[in-house]
Amino acid sequence: MSKYKHYLLILVLVVIPLYPKFPLLDVTGTFVSIRLEDILVALIVGIYACDLIIRKFDTLRLPISRSILLYLLVGVSATFAGIFITKTAILNLGILHTLRRFEYMSLFFVAYDWLSDTRQLKFIVRTLLFVSLLVAVYGIFQQFAQAPIISTNNSEFSKGLALTLGPGARINSTFAGHYDLAAFMVLPLLLILALLPVSAHKRLLLAGGFLMYVTVLLSASRIAFFSLFISAGLLVVLIRKRTWLIPLAVLAIAGFFASPQLRGRYLELLTTGFKIALVTPVHAQGAATASGSKATDTIPDALKSPPVAEDRSFSIRLNAEWPTAIRAFVKDPVLGSGFSSIGLAADNEYLRILAETGLLGLMAFALIHLRFFKTSLPFFLRSYTPSFNSAFIVATSCALFSLLIGSVFIDYFEASKIAMIFWIIIGLAHKAKNFPADHV
C-alpha cells in the first residue's frame, strides 16, 4: 500500500485545481459549503492519521511540523477564548474556520510522509504541470468561447450557479475568483522557469508556459502579476541565470501593454485608488449617500455632479476591511479574537492573523516559513546544482515568496484551493531536500 500512497496525492492535485467549487452541503449560518475536495481531503487525512498513529507520530517531531502545530494550537486557544470568554467569535463559525485550518495544513504532513523518492516527485510535477495547462486552456475558453464559470464571490454565486463572462469580467477558470487563478498560475510558471536548464523538453515547457501566462493576463490580477515577476526575477538569480532578467523584463512590459484590463487596473490604482481611499472613506461615502438620497433624487440628472472615480477594491480594503482587522487586534494583541471573528475576508493575510490569533499567531506563522526557507538556503547558495530536485525546491520557495507578497492584499492562505495546493507543494519540497540530486 505504501508505494501507492503518492497516487492519492496526485488525485488531490488533479481534483482541487480542476473541479469547480460546486457545493455539496450547506453550512448553517454561512454561505460556505462543504465541497467534493473537502470530502476527499478528509478521507485522505483519515488514512494518514491511522498511519501516523502506527508510526508513533514521528513526522510531528520535525522543527517545521512543530511550528505548524504551534500555530494551530494558538489558533484553537484564541478561538476558544473568542467563543466562550470574550464573545468575539460564534460557536459554529469558530469551529468551521478552525477545522478549515486543520484541513489545509494537514496536507503538509501527508505530502511529506507519502513522497518516497525523486521518481515519484517527477511524476507528481509532470501531473501538476499538465493539470495547470488544462486550467489555463479552460480559462482561455471562458474568455473566447463562453465556457461556464462557477464563482463564490457572493452568496448567490456560491450556490453553484453556472455563469458566463459579462463585459469587463475577468476569467476564473475552475477557481473561485480571478485572484485565486492568477496566484495558482504563478506556481507552474516558476516550475517551468526553474526546469528549463535541466529539461530535455524545453519547447514543450515554453509552449505550456505561454498559455499559462496568457491566463494570468486575462485574470488581470495586479498583485499576482507583480509578485510573479518579482519572484521570477529572484528565481533566475538563484539558479544562476541572471541574463534571463532581460527577457523577463521584456515579457512583463509586453504583458502590461497586451492586457488592457491589467493596464487599466494599474492606472486606476495609481491615478485614483490611493487618492480616493485616503480622502473619501467608503463609510463616509455610504453615509453621505444615505443621508442625501431623497434630496439627490429631486435633482435632475443633468445637474448632478459626475460620479467620483475610485479604485473600489483598494478603498474597501483601506477604509473598511483593514480597520476592522486592526480594531480586532487592538482588543487583544497577544491572542487575538479567534478564527472567524472578522468575517470571511480581510484582504490582508497578516492583518487577519493578527486580528484572529494576535502576535503569538503571527510569530508562529512566520516561524513556519522561516524554518522552510532556512532549510532551503543550501539549494540557493554555493551548493546549488542544476538538478530536478534543486529546481523544484527553488521554484517552490520562490512561489511561496510570491504568495507571501500577494498576502498583503489577499487572504491567500484562507482560499481553499490555493491553501490546499500550496501546503501539499511545500510538504513535497521539504521532503525533496532529503533526496540526492537527480536530473529530469
Sequence and secondary structure as in RCSB ss.txt:
>XXXX:A:sequence
MSKYKHYLLILVLVVIPLYPKFPLLDVTGTFVSIRLEDILVALIVGIYACDLIIRKFDTLRLPISRSILLYLLVG
VSATFAGIFITKTAILNLGILHTLRRFEYMSLFFVAYDWLSDTRQLKFIVRTLLFVSLLVAVYGIFQQFAQAPII
STNNSEFSKGLALTLGPGARINSTFAGHYDLAAFMVLPLLLILALLPVSAHKRLLLAGGFLMYVTVLLSASRIAF
FSLFISAGLLVVLIRKRTWLIPLAVLAIAGFFASPQLRGRYLELLTTGFKIALVTPVHAQGAATASGSKATDTIP
DALKSPPVAEDRSFSIRLNAEWPTAIRAFVKDPVLGSGFSSIGLAADNEYLRILAETGLLGLMAFALIHLRFFKT
SLPFFLRSYTPSFNSAFIVATSCALFSLLIGSVFIDYFEASKIAMIFWIIIGLAHKAKNFPADHV
>XXXX:A:secstr
 GGGHHHHHHHHHHHHHHS   EEEE TTSS EEEHHHHHHHHHHHHHHHHHHHTTTGGGGSHHHHHHHHHHHHH
HHHHHHHHHTS  S HHHHHHHHHHHHHHHHHHHHHHHH  SHHHHHHHHHHHHHHHHHHHHHHHHHHHH   B 
  SSTTGGGT  B   TT    TTSSSHHHHHHHHHHHHHHHHHHGGG S HHHHHHHHHHHHHHHHHHT HHHH
HHHHHHHHHHHHHTT GGGHHHHHHHHHHHHHH HHHHHHHHHIIIIIHHHHHHS HHHHHHHHHHTHHHHHTS 
GGGS       HHHHHIIIIIHHHHHHHHHH TTT S TTTT S  S HHHHHHHHHHHHHHHHHHHHHHHHHHH
HGGGTSTT   SHHHHHHHHHHHHHHHHHHHTTTS GGGSHHHHHHHHHHHHHHHHHTTS     
